[in-house]
């Protein structure tokens, strides 16, 4: 029987491998957030939150490959923030299309 927590005990061959994996995920999540900020049809509150997350990412980006423990900690927290934010895109409600007969 599999458990939702089973992946928590997974280990990697090195800290460097783990860090590269996290950087890869962070870069991809930041790219998604950036796309949301650039699209004018996205509601402003979503674009604003995405913009804030991209700004946080941009602060960490110059430290890639040479970050301190604090940078790693902040990067991992940012992954969590982004991962929690992305589902909010699904919560946006569309206005029904009104068709008029002339």
C-alpha positions in Angstrom: 0.0 0.0 0.0 1.4 3.4 -1.0 1.3 6.4 1.3 1.1 10.1 0.4 4.1 10.6 2.7 6.2 7.9 1.1 8.2 10.4 -0.9 9.3 12.4 2.1 12.0 9.8 3.0 13.5 9.8 -0.4 17.2 10.5 -0.6 19.5 11.8 -3.3 23.1 10.9 -4.1 24.4 14.3 -3.0 23.4 17.6 -1.7 24.5 19.1 -5.0 22.0 16.9 -6.9 19.2 17.9 -4.6 20.1 21.6 -4.9 20.1 21.3 -8.7 16.7 19.6 -8.7 15.3 22.4 -6.5 16.8 25.1 -8.7 15.3 23.5 -11.8 11.8 23.4 -10.1 12.2 27.0 -8.9 13.2 28.2 -12.4 10.2 26.5 -14.0 7.7 27.8 -11.4 9.2 31.3 -11.8 8.7 31.1 -15.5 5.0 30.2 -15.0 4.6 33.1 -12.7 6.3 35.4 -15.2 3.9 34.3 -17.9 1.0 35.1 -15.7 2.3 38.6 -15.1 2.7 39.3 -18.8 -0.8 38.2 -19.8 -3.3 41.1 -19.6 -6.3 38.7 -19.5 -5.1 37.4 -16.2 -7.0 39.1 -13.3 -4.9 41.8 -11.6 -4.8 40.2 -8.2 -3.3 37.0 -9.8 -0.8 39.1 -11.8 0.1 41.1 -8.7 0.8 38.0 -6.6 2.8 36.4 -9.5 4.8 39.6 -9.9 5.7 39.5 -6.3 6.9 35.9 -6.5 9.0 36.7 -9.6 10.6 39.6 -7.7 11.5 37.2 -4.9 13.0 34.8 -7.4 15.0 37.6 -9.1 16.6 38.4 -5.7 17.8 34.8 -5.3 18.8 34.3 -9.0 22.3 36.0 -8.8 23.3 33.5 -6.0 22.6 30.4 -8.1 25.5 27.9 -7.6 27.0 29.9 -4.8 24.2 30.5 -2.3 24.5 30.5 1.4 22.4 28.3 3.7 20.0 31.3 4.0 19.7 31.5 0.2 18.9 27.8 0.0 16.3 28.1 2.8 14.7 31.1 1.0 14.7 29.3 -2.3 12.9 26.3 -0.7 10.4 28.6 0.9 9.8 30.3 -2.4 9.2 26.9 -4.1 6.5 26.3 -1.4 4.9 29.7 -1.9 4.8 29.3 -5.7 3.5 25.7 -5.5 0.7 27.0 -3.2 -0.1 29.9 -5.5 -0.4 28.1 -8.8 -3.8 26.4 -7.9 -5.3 29.8 -7.3 -5.3 30.2 -11.1 -7.9 27.4 -11.2 -10.1 29.3 -8.8 -10.7 32.2 -11.2 -14.3 32.3 -12.3 -15.1 33.3 -15.9 -18.1 35.5 -16.6 -20.7 33.7 -18.7 -20.9 34.8 -22.3 -24.0 36.8 -23.1 -25.5 36.2 -26.5 -28.0 38.7 -27.8 -30.4 38.1 -30.6 -30.9 41.0 -33.0 
